[in-house]
Amino acid sequence: MFSMHMYPLRRTAVTTDDVQLCMKIWPALTGTVPTGTGQYNQLVTLAKERMKNLCGLFPQEDEIKVVGIIDHIRVTSDQPKEDVAQRFANELDLSDVSVRDREQLSKALGIGASLFLMMNIDSGMGTAISWEPDTSLKTLVSSYFERQPDQPSVDSNKTIDKSLTVSNLVTNYYGIVVDWTDHLDEHLEFDKENKVLTIYQHKLWLAAHILPSNECPVLPEVIGECLDTLNLLFPHHDPDTRSFLKQRRQAFNHLGSCSRTEKRSLKDYPRWGRNLMELADVLGGPQQGLLRQLLPRPDRRNLFDSINLFIALPLAVLAIAGCVIGAMSVDCAEKANDIAKESLELTRLQYLLSLAQACSDPDSSESVLQFCQKT
């Protein structure tokens, strides 16, 4: 995968110039949310990184001209890649394009298209989507997000349980970790072997591009479905989810539902339904141990459960010890009773023996002999 991290980089102060850079790359962001809400942090980090990569490809060119490749890609998204590359070469005054220049142009177009569309296009890393010379970006994006007919269809009658949240998966199921990605095409990928779940992290970008526009080739229904998956897996009012995102320095849940209604039917997820089914199957797997679940969490959400656990444990030990001691006491009492019975019988026999000896003694007194005759 490409450009993913479990924990985003620590937030740095977002300046007005940073926000202006984002709005230049994605004009739809204009007027979305206030700058100081923390929503621009990940976008600014991504934009600066990609702009640095672009400028590194053409160090001799003016930075403003190189950054203009995003505008160029936006207005030519319906044209084949080879035409887009030629027009950009003309803008850079590359009249005689060498092989090296063509390679640089292709890399620049890949970086620019990936940033503009939030997809991994011609990056040369991971499972990048190949942008062929005779294909336009609009055609590329449209064909990519179409449902594949050879893949199994989603059970449209199945409902997604409310327990299917990322916080629940990570907290209660062994080994699952989250990686955050900048690419829509990597959203909800689940590596079963390594138990890594990939989540698209730029909800602000989705909210800004949900309305139909000729400038963004990603269809509104695709953007809307991605928003719905984030709302589903990260419930806005769920305390555990808020704590989970706070620990990972993610602020996108503060955007709320972005005017989207809750959707729990798999038929509402033609593109990511199979991914959701895969995650739902995890809920049927083994959970982490009871003790792990009841240990105090940093957010103190299960504090009372933890207190009850640590009170119950010594009481349970005392109860077990009491049962053992009680069983031993009963056993000892039974043995003492048996000994007492045997002692009584021994005393009786000893009495009879003494009586027999006395009765057989001719020198015994008259009273003893009379008693022997009576017995």
C-alpha positions as a LaTeX table, in Angstrom:
\begin{tabular}{lrrr}
\hline
Residue & $x$ (\AA) & $y$ (\AA) & $z$ (\AA) \\
\hline
Met1 & 0.00 & 0.00 & 0.00 \\
Phe2 & 1.01 & 3.58 & $-0.50$ \\
Ser3 & 1.44 & 6.40 & 1.99 \\
Met4 & $-0.28$ & 4.85 & 4.97 \\
His5 & 0.35 & 5.22 & 8.66 \\
Met6 & $-1.27$ & 3.84 & 11.78 \\
Tyr7 & $-0.93$ & 7.16 & 13.59 \\
Pro8 & $-0.92$ & 10.39 & 11.55 \\
Leu9 & 1.94 & 12.77 & 12.08 \\
Arg10 & 1.57 & 15.12 & 15.02 \\
Arg11 & $-0.43$ & 18.19 & 14.25 \\
Thr12 & 1.36 & 21.39 & 13.42 \\
Ala13 & $-0.21$ & 24.81 & 13.31 \\
Val14 & $-2.12$ & 25.26 & 10.05 \\
Thr15 & $-1.50$ & 28.69 & 8.53 \\
Thr16 & $-3.65$ & 30.70 & 6.15 \\
Asp17 & $-1.18$ & 29.93 & 3.36 \\
Asp18 & $-1.58$ & 26.22 & 4.07 \\
Val19 & $-5.35$ & 26.45 & 3.72 \\
Gln20 & $-5.00$ & 28.53 & 0.54 \\
Leu21 & $-2.75$ & 25.82 & $-0.91$ \\
Cys22 & $-5.43$ & 23.21 & $-0.20$ \\
Met23 & $-8.13$ & 25.37 & $-1.76$ \\
Lys24 & $-5.98$ & 25.91 & $-4.84$ \\
Ile25 & $-5.60$ & 22.17 & $-5.26$ \\
Trp26 & $-9.24$ & 21.44 & $-4.36$ \\
Pro27 & $-11.37$ & 24.55 & $-5.03$ \\
Ala28 & $-14.45$ & 22.75 & $-3.67$ \\
Leu29 & $-12.99$ & 23.21 & $-0.17$ \\
Thr30 & $-13.69$ & 26.95 & $-0.29$ \\
Gly31 & $-16.10$ & 27.89 & 2.48 \\
Thr32 & $-16.39$ & 24.38 & 3.95 \\
Val33 & $-15.21$ & 24.54 & 7.58 \\
Pro34 & $-13.28$ & 27.10 & 9.69 \\
Thr35 & $-9.50$ & 26.84 & 9.59 \\
Gly36 & $-9.00$ & 26.33 & 13.31 \\
Thr37 & $-11.10$ & 23.18 & 13.67 \\
Gly38 & $-8.23$ & 20.78 & 12.99 \\
Gln39 & $-9.90$ & 19.41 & 9.87 \\
Tyr40 & $-7.14$ & 20.63 & 7.53 \\
Asn41 & $-4.20$ & 18.99 & 9.31 \\
Gln42 & $-4.01$ & 15.78 & 7.28 \\
Leu43 & $-4.87$ & 17.57 & 4.02 \\
Val44 & $-2.14$ & 20.16 & 4.53 \\
Thr45 & 0.43 & 17.45 & 5.31 \\
Leu46 & $-0.53$ & 15.56 & 2.16 \\
Ala47 & $-0.57$ & 18.67 & $-0.06$ \\
Lys48 & 2.86 & 19.86 & 1.10 \\
Glu49 & 4.41 & 16.42 & 0.62 \\
Arg50 & 3.07 & 16.05 & $-2.92$ \\
Met51 & 4.00 & 19.59 & $-3.90$ \\
Lys52 & 7.54 & 18.96 & $-2.69$ \\
Asn53 & 7.67 & 15.83 & $-4.87$ \\
Leu54 & 6.39 & 17.76 & $-7.90$ \\
Cys55 & 8.88 & 20.58 & $-7.51$ \\
Gly56 & 11.67 & 18.03 & $-7.11$ \\
Leu57 & 10.92 & 16.69 & $-10.60$ \\
Phe58 & 11.46 & 20.11 & $-12.20$ \\
Pro59 & 13.97 & 21.97 & $-9.99$ \\
Gln60 & 14.76 & 24.42 & $-12.78$ \\
Glu61 & 11.14 & 25.53 & $-13.12$ \\
Asp62 & 9.26 & 28.16 & $-11.16$ \\
Glu63 & 7.38 & 26.61 & $-8.22$ \\
Ile64 & 4.11 & 28.34 & $-9.09$ \\
Lys65 & 4.25 & 26.95 & $-12.62$ \\
Val66 & 4.88 & 23.42 & $-11.37$ \\
Val67 & 2.07 & 23.63 & $-8.83$ \\
Gly68 & $-0.18$ & 24.69 & $-11.70$ \\
Ile69 & $-0.15$ & 21.10 & $-12.93$ \\
Ile70 & $-3.15$ & 20.43 & $-10.69$ \\
Asp71 & $-5.20$ & 23.11 & $-12.44$ \\
His72 & $-4.00$ & 21.74 & $-15.76$ \\
Ile73 & $-5.09$ & 18.19 & $-14.88$ \\
Arg74 & $-8.45$ & 19.44 & $-13.62$ \\
Val75 & $-9.42$ & 21.27 & $-16.82$ \\
Thr76 & $-8.16$ & 18.46 & $-19.07$ \\
Ser77 & $-9.63$ & 15.50 & $-17.17$ \\
Asp78 & $-11.70$ & 14.51 & $-20.23$ \\
Gln79 & $-8.63$ & 14.32 & $-22.51$ \\
Pro80 & $-6.24$ & 11.36 & $-23.08$ \\
Lys81 & $-3.13$ & 11.29 & $-20.95$ \\
Glu82 & $-0.80$ & 11.79 & $-23.94$ \\
Asp83 & $-2.60$ & 15.02 & $-24.86$ \\
Val84 & $-2.52$ & 16.22 & $-21.26$ \\
Ala85 & 1.23 & 15.54 & $-21.10$ \\
Gln86 & 1.89 & 17.39 & $-24.35$ \\
Arg87 & $-0.07$ & 20.45 & $-23.24$ \\
Phe88 & 1.75 & 20.54 & $-19.92$ \\
Ala89 & 5.10 & 20.22 & $-21.72$ \\
Asn90 & 4.14 & 23.25 & $-23.79$ \\
Glu91 & 3.33 & 25.20 & $-20.62$ \\
Leu92 & 6.79 & 24.35 & $-19.29$ \\
Asp93 & 8.34 & 25.46 & $-22.60$ \\
Leu94 & 9.70 & 21.97 & $-23.27$ \\
Ser95 & 9.72 & 22.24 & $-27.06$ \\
Asp96 & 12.02 & 19.25 & $-27.53$ \\
Val97 & 10.83 & 16.62 & $-25.07$ \\
Ser98 & 13.53 & 14.04 & $-24.36$ \\
Val99 & 12.97 & 10.54 & $-23.02$ \\
Arg100 & 13.93 & 11.73 & $-19.56$ \\
Asp101 & 11.53 & 14.66 & $-19.84$ \\
Arg102 & 8.73 & 12.30 & $-20.80$ \\
Glu103 & 9.45 & 10.15 & $-17.77$ \\
Gln104 & 9.43 & 13.22 & $-15.53$ \\
Leu105 & 6.18 & 14.42 & $-17.10$ \\
Ser106 & 4.57 & 11.02 & $-16.58$ \\
Lys107 & 5.63 & 10.97 & $-12.92$ \\
Ala108 & 4.37 & 14.53 & $-12.45$ \\
Leu109 & 1.01 & 13.67 & $-14.00$ \\
Gly110 & 0.74 & 10.61 & $-11.74$ \\
Ile111 & 1.49 & 12.65 & $-8.61$ \\
Gly112 & $-0.85$ & 15.44 & $-9.68$ \\
Ala113 & $-3.70$ & 13.10 & $-10.61$ \\
Ser114 & $-3.30$ & 11.12 & $-7.37$ \\
Leu115 & $-3.48$ & 14.31 & $-5.34$ \\
Phe116 & $-6.35$ & 15.83 & $-7.32$ \\
Leu117 & $-8.51$ & 12.68 & $-7.24$ \\
Met118 & $-7.32$ & 11.18 & $-3.94$ \\
Met119 & $-6.45$ & 7.94 & $-5.72$ \\
Asn120 & $-3.22$ & 5.99 & $-6.22$ \\
Ile121 & $-2.61$ & 6.66 & $-9.92$ \\
Asp122 & 0.65 & 5.90 & $-11.73$ \\
Ser123 & 2.64 & 6.28 & $-8.51$ \\
Gly124 & 4.83 & 3.25 & $-9.19$ \\
Met125 & 4.19 & 2.10 & $-5.62$ \\
Gly126 & 1.77 & $-0.45$ & $-4.18$ \\
Thr127 & $-1.27$ & $-1.39$ & $-6.22$ \\
Ala128 & $-1.28$ & 1.80 & $-8.28$ \\
Ile129 & $-3.93$ & 2.28 & $-10.96$ \\
Ser130 & $-2.36$ & 2.47 & $-14.42$ \\
Trp131 & $-3.23$ & 5.56 & $-16.48$ \\
Glu132 & $-2.84$ & 4.55 & $-20.12$ \\
Pro133 & $-1.78$ & 7.17 & $-22.74$ \\
Asp134 & $-5.05$ & 6.93 & $-24.69$ \\
Thr135 & $-7.32$ & 7.14 & $-21.63$ \\
Ser136 & $-8.75$ & 10.22 & $-19.94$ \\
Leu137 & $-8.95$ & 10.59 & $-16.18$ \\
Lys138 & $-12.75$ & 10.65 & $-16.29$ \\
Thr139 & $-12.84$ & 7.34 & $-18.15$ \\
Leu140 & $-10.20$ & 5.84 & $-15.85$ \\
Val141 & $-12.05$ & 6.79 & $-12.67$ \\
Ser142 & $-15.47$ & 5.82 & $-13.99$ \\
Ser143 & $-14.33$ & 2.36 & $-15.11$ \\
Tyr144 & $-12.45$ & 1.73 & $-11.87$ \\
Phe145 & $-15.44$ & 2.27 & $-9.61$ \\
Glu146 & $-17.85$ & 0.25 & $-11.72$ \\
Arg147 & $-18.91$ & $-3.03$ & $-10.12$ \\
Gln148 & $-17.06$ & $-6.03$ & $-11.46$ \\
Pro149 & $-19.56$ & $-8.57$ & $-12.92$ \\
Asp150 & $-17.36$ & $-11.59$ & $-12.10$ \\
Gln151 & $-17.29$ & $-10.80$ & $-8.39$ \\
Pro152 & $-19.94$ & $-12.26$ & $-6.04$ \\
Ser153 & $-22.87$ & $-9.94$ & $-5.49$ \\
Val154 & $-23.77$ & $-8.56$ & $-2.10$ \\
Asp155 & $-26.76$ & $-10.02$ & $-0.24$ \\
Ser156 & $-29.10$ & $-7.04$ & $-0.56$ \\
Asn157 & $-31.34$ & $-8.36$ & 2.22 \\
Lys158 & $-28.58$ & $-8.38$ & 4.82 \\
Thr159 & $-28.50$ & $-5.66$ & 7.46 \\
Ile160 & $-25.30$ & $-4.40$ & 9.05 \\
Asp161 & $-25.27$ & $-4.78$ & 12.82 \\
Lys162 & $-24.65$ & $-1.71$ & 14.97 \\
Ser163 & $-21.76$ & $-3.49$ & 16.66 \\
Leu164 & $-19.75$ & $-3.16$ & 13.44 \\
Thr165 & $-17.55$ & $-0.21$ & 14.35 \\
Val166 & $-13.81$ & 0.16 & 13.91 \\
Ser167 & $-13.43$ & 0.88 & 17.61 \\
Asn168 & $-15.14$ & $-2.42$ & 18.44 \\
Leu169 & $-13.04$ & $-4.36$ & 15.93 \\
Val170 & $-9.76$ & $-2.95$ & 17.19 \\
Thr171 & $-10.59$ & $-3.12$ & 20.91 \\
Asn172 & $-12.32$ & $-6.49$ & 21.15 \\
Tyr173 & $-10.83$ & $-8.61$ & 18.36 \\
Tyr174 & $-7.31$ & $-10.00$ & 18.32 \\
Gly175 & $-4.61$ & $-8.21$ & 16.38 \\
Ile176 & $-6.64$ & $-5.88$ & 14.13 \\
Val177 & $-4.92$ & $-2.55$ & 13.48 \\
Val178 & $-5.90$ & 0.45 & 11.37 \\
Asp179 & $-3.78$ & 2.15 & 8.72 \\
Trp180 & $-4.90$ & 5.52 & 7.39 \\
Thr181 & $-4.64$ & 6.12 & 3.66 \\
Asp182 & $-4.87$ & 9.13 & 1.35 \\
His183 & $-6.39$ & 7.09 & $-1.48$ \\
Leu184 & $-10.05$ & 6.28 & $-2.07$ \\
Asp185 & $-9.18$ & 3.13 & $-4.01$ \\
Glu186 & $-7.52$ & 1.64 & $-0.91$ \\
His187 & $-10.45$ & 2.38 & 1.40 \\
Leu188 & $-11.67$ & $-0.62$ & 3.46 \\
Glu189 & $-9.00$ & $-2.99$ & 2.18 \\
Phe190 & $-8.54$ & $-5.71$ & 4.79 \\
Asp191 & $-5.35$ & $-7.75$ & 4.92 \\
Lys192 & $-6.53$ & $-10.89$ & 6.72 \\
Glu193 & $-3.06$ & $-12.37$ & 7.08 \\
Asn194 & $-1.60$ & $-9.32$ & 8.81 \\
Lys195 & $-4.97$ & $-8.14$ & 10.19 \\
Val196 & $-4.57$ & $-4.62$ & 8.82 \\
Leu197 & $-7.64$ & $-2.55$ & 7.97 \\
Thr198 & $-7.10$ & 0.46 & 5.69 \\
Ile199 & $-9.31$ & 3.53 & 6.16 \\
Tyr200 & $-9.53$ & 6.63 & 3.96 \\
Gln201 & $-8.89$ & 9.54 & 6.32 \\
His202 & $-9.95$ & 12.70 & 4.44 \\
Lys203 & $-13.63$ & 13.06 & 5.30 \\
Leu204 & $-13.35$ & 16.81 & 4.72 \\
Trp205 & $-12.44$ & 16.19 & 1.08 \\
Leu206 & $-15.46$ & 13.90 & 0.69 \\
Ala207 & $-17.81$ & 16.44 & 2.26 \\
Ala208 & $-16.52$ & 19.18 & $-0.05$ \\
His209 & $-16.95$ & 17.10 & $-3.23$ \\
Ile210 & $-20.30$ & 15.45 & $-2.55$ \\
Leu211 & $-22.16$ & 17.81 & $-4.88$ \\
Pro212 & $-22.07$ & 17.08 & $-8.64$ \\
Ser213 & $-19.28$ & 18.96 & $-10.41$ \\
Asn214 & $-17.68$ & 18.94 & $-13.84$ \\
Glu215 & $-14.29$ & 19.48 & $-12.21$ \\
Cys216 & $-14.13$ & 16.25 & $-10.18$ \\
Pro217 & $-14.26$ & 12.98 & $-12.14$ \\
Val218 & $-15.08$ & 10.98 & $-9.00$ \\
Leu219 & $-18.85$ & 10.53 & $-9.12$ \\
Pro220 & $-20.94$ & 11.96 & $-6.24$ \\
Glu221 & $-22.49$ & 8.54 & $-5.57$ \\
Val222 & $-19.01$ & 7.09 & $-5.00$ \\
Ile223 & $-18.10$ & 9.94 & $-2.64$ \\
Gly224 & $-21.44$ & 9.59 & $-0.86$ \\
Glu225 & $-20.99$ & 5.87 & $-0.37$ \\
Cys226 & $-17.52$ & 6.39 & 1.08 \\
Leu227 & $-18.98$ & 8.99 & 3.47 \\
Asp228 & $-21.66$ & 6.51 & 4.49 \\
Thr229 & $-19.05$ & 3.86 & 5.32 \\
Leu230 & $-17.19$ & 6.34 & 7.55 \\
Asn231 & $-20.44$ & 7.31 & 9.29 \\
Leu232 & $-21.23$ & 3.63 & 9.74 \\
Leu233 & $-17.85$ & 2.53 & 11.08 \\
Phe234 & $-17.23$ & 5.68 & 13.12 \\
Pro235 & $-20.60$ & 6.61 & 14.72 \\
His236 & $-20.59$ & 10.31 & 15.53 \\
His237 & $-22.22$ & 9.98 & 18.98 \\
Asp238 & $-20.37$ & 6.85 & 20.11 \\
Pro239 & $-18.03$ & 7.63 & 23.07 \\
Asp240 & $-15.73$ & 4.68 & 22.29 \\
Thr241 & $-15.33$ & 5.91 & 18.71 \\
Arg242 & $-14.55$ & 9.45 & 19.84 \\
Ser243 & $-11.92$ & 8.14 & 22.23 \\
Phe244 & $-10.46$ & 5.86 & 19.54 \\
Leu245 & $-10.10$ & 8.73 & 17.05 \\
Lys246 & $-8.73$ & 11.13 & 19.64 \\
Gln247 & $-5.96$ & 8.69 & 20.53 \\
Arg248 & $-5.05$ & 8.53 & 16.84 \\
Arg249 & $-5.18$ & 12.30 & 16.33 \\
Gln250 & $-8.07$ & 12.11 & 13.89 \\
Ala251 & $-10.65$ & 14.92 & 13.95 \\
Phe252 & $-12.89$ & 13.99 & 11.01 \\
Asn253 & $-15.72$ & 12.76 & 13.25 \\
His254 & $-16.35$ & 16.36 & 14.32 \\
Leu255 & $-17.78$ & 16.92 & 10.85 \\
Gly256 & $-20.81$ & 14.84 & 11.86 \\
Ser257 & $-22.79$ & 12.90 & 9.30 \\
Cys258 & $-22.35$ & 15.55 & 6.57 \\
Ser259 & $-26.14$ & 15.55 & 6.03 \\
Arg260 & $-26.12$ & 11.84 & 5.17 \\
Thr261 & $-28.77$ & 9.49 & 6.58 \\
Glu262 & $-27.72$ & 6.29 & 8.30 \\
Lys263 & $-27.62$ & 3.30 & 5.94 \\
Arg264 & $-27.41$ & $-0.23$ & 7.29 \\
Ser265 & $-28.54$ & $-2.27$ & 4.31 \\
Leu266 & $-25.78$ & $-3.82$ & 2.21 \\
Lys267 & $-27.69$ & $-2.95$ & $-0.95$ \\
Asp268 & $-26.74$ & 0.69 & $-0.28$ \\
Tyr269 & $-23.04$ & $-0.19$ & $-0.70$ \\
Pro270 & $-22.50$ & $-1.46$ & $-4.26$ \\
Arg271 & $-18.77$ & $-0.63$ & $-4.21$ \\
Trp272 & $-17.77$ & $-1.31$ & $-0.59$ \\
Gly273 & $-20.48$ & $-3.80$ & 0.40 \\
Arg274 & $-18.19$ & $-6.81$ & 0.05 \\
Asn275 & $-15.61$ & $-5.11$ & 2.26 \\
Leu276 & $-18.25$ & $-4.48$ & 4.91 \\
Met277 & $-19.37$ & $-8.12$ & 4.72 \\
Glu278 & $-15.77$ & $-9.18$ & 5.28 \\
Leu279 & $-15.55$ & $-7.00$ & 8.39 \\
Ala280 & $-18.92$ & $-8.27$ & 9.61 \\
Asp281 & $-17.54$ & $-11.81$ & 9.41 \\
Val282 & $-14.79$ & $-10.78$ & 11.83 \\
Leu283 & $-17.47$ & $-10.10$ & 14.45 \\
Gly284 & $-18.25$ & $-13.81$ & 14.42 \\
Gly285 & $-14.64$ & $-14.68$ & 15.19 \\
Pro286 & $-12.87$ & $-15.01$ & 18.53 \\
Gln287 & $-12.84$ & $-12.01$ & 20.82 \\
Gln288 & $-10.03$ & $-10.99$ & 23.10 \\
Gly289 & $-10.07$ & $-12.57$ & 26.55 \\
Leu290 & $-12.53$ & $-11.42$ & 29.20 \\
Leu291 & $-9.74$ & $-10.10$ & 31.40 \\
Arg292 & $-8.34$ & $-7.98$ & 28.52 \\
Gln293 & $-11.78$ & $-6.49$ & 27.89 \\
Leu294 & $-12.33$ & $-5.61$ & 31.55 \\
Leu295 & $-8.93$ & $-4.07$ & 32.26 \\
Pro296 & $-9.23$ & $-0.27$ & 32.64 \\
Arg297 & $-8.97$ & 1.58 & 29.33 \\
Pro298 & $-7.27$ & 4.97 & 28.99 \\
Asp299 & $-10.64$ & 6.60 & 28.30 \\
Arg300 & $-12.07$ & 5.10 & 31.57 \\
Arg301 & $-15.20$ & 4.05 & 29.68 \\
Asn302 & $-15.20$ & 0.64 & 31.40 \\
Leu303 & $-14.05$ & 1.86 & 34.82 \\
Phe304 & $-17.05$ & 0.46 & 36.73 \\
Asp305 & $-16.70$ & $-2.90$ & 34.99 \\
Ser306 & $-13.03$ & $-2.95$ & 35.97 \\
Ile307 & $-13.82$ & $-2.07$ & 39.61 \\
Asn308 & $-16.45$ & $-4.79$ & 39.74 \\
Leu309 & $-13.94$ & $-7.26$ & 38.31 \\
Phe310 & $-11.26$ & $-6.50$ & 40.89 \\
Ile311 & $-13.79$ & $-6.69$ & 43.73 \\
Ala312 & $-15.28$ & $-9.93$ & 42.43 \\
Leu313 & $-11.93$ & $-11.69$ & 41.97 \\
Pro314 & $-10.87$ & $-11.74$ & 45.68 \\
Leu315 & $-14.44$ & $-12.55$ & 46.72 \\
Ala316 & $-14.42$ & $-15.50$ & 44.34 \\
Val317 & $-11.10$ & $-16.69$ & 45.77 \\
Leu318 & $-12.47$ & $-16.42$ & 49.33 \\
Ala319 & $-15.63$ & $-18.29$ & 48.31 \\
Ile320 & $-13.60$ & $-21.12$ & 46.77 \\
Ala321 & $-11.36$ & $-21.26$ & 49.85 \\
Gly322 & $-14.45$ & $-21.38$ & 52.07 \\
Cys323 & $-15.85$ & $-24.30$ & 50.09 \\
Val324 & $-12.57$ & $-26.21$ & 50.41 \\
Ile325 & $-12.32$ & $-25.57$ & 54.15 \\
Gly326 & $-15.97$ & $-26.53$ & 54.61 \\
Ala327 & $-15.46$ & $-29.81$ & 52.77 \\
Met328 & $-12.40$ & $-30.57$ & 54.90 \\
Ser329 & $-14.37$ & $-29.80$ & 58.09 \\
Val330 & $-17.17$ & $-32.19$ & 57.10 \\
Asp331 & $-14.63$ & $-34.92$ & 56.37 \\
Cys332 & $-12.91$ & $-34.39$ & 59.71 \\
Ala333 & $-16.26$ & $-34.47$ & 61.53 \\
Glu334 & $-17.16$ & $-37.78$ & 59.88 \\
Lys335 & $-13.83$ & $-39.30$ & 60.87 \\
Ala336 & $-14.22$ & $-38.04$ & 64.47 \\
Asn337 & $-17.68$ & $-39.59$ & 64.62 \\
Asp338 & $-16.32$ & $-42.95$ & 63.42 \\
Ile339 & $-13.55$ & $-42.83$ & 66.05 \\
Ala340 & $-16.09$ & $-42.05$ & 68.77 \\
Lys341 & $-18.23$ & $-45.03$ & 67.75 \\
Glu342 & $-15.21$ & $-47.34$ & 67.77 \\
Ser343 & $-14.15$ & $-46.00$ & 71.19 \\
Leu344 & $-17.62$ & $-46.64$ & 72.62 \\
Glu345 & $-17.63$ & $-50.21$ & 71.30 \\
Leu346 & $-14.18$ & $-50.80$ & 72.77 \\
Thr347 & $-15.35$ & $-49.55$ & 76.17 \\
Arg348 & $-18.37$ & $-51.91$ & 76.06 \\
Leu349 & $-16.19$ & $-54.89$ & 75.23 \\
Gln350 & $-13.75$ & $-53.97$ & 77.98 \\
Tyr351 & $-16.65$ & $-53.83$ & 80.46 \\
Leu352 & $-17.91$ & $-57.26$ & 79.41 \\
Leu353 & $-14.41$ & $-58.71$ & 79.74 \\
Ser354 & $-14.00$ & $-57.30$ & 83.23 \\
Leu355 & $-17.43$ & $-58.61$ & 84.23 \\
Ala356 & $-16.62$ & $-62.06$ & 82.90 \\
Gln357 & $-13.36$ & $-62.12$ & 84.84 \\
Ala358 & $-15.10$ & $-61.07$ & 88.05 \\
Cys359 & $-17.84$ & $-63.66$ & 87.67 \\
Ser360 & $-15.36$ & $-66.47$ & 87.07 \\
Asp361 & $-13.29$ & $-65.65$ & 90.14 \\
Pro362 & $-14.35$ & $-67.95$ & 93.02 \\
Asp363 & $-13.00$ & $-65.49$ & 95.52 \\
Ser364 & $-15.40$ & $-62.75$ & 94.38 \\
Ser365 & $-17.81$ & $-61.38$ & 96.95 \\
Glu366 & $-21.33$ & $-62.67$ & 97.40 \\
Ser367 & $-22.82$ & $-59.49$ & 95.90 \\
Val368 & $-20.72$ & $-59.86$ & 92.75 \\
Leu369 & $-21.76$ & $-63.45$ & 92.32 \\
Gln370 & $-25.42$ & $-62.51$ & 92.78 \\
Phe371 & $-25.02$ & $-59.76$ & 90.09 \\
Cys372 & $-23.41$ & $-62.28$ & 87.72 \\
Gln373 & $-26.34$ & $-64.64$ & 88.18 \\
Lys374 & $-28.78$ & $-61.86$ & 87.27 \\
Thr375 & $-26.84$ & $-60.92$ & 84.09 \\
\hline
\end{tabular}
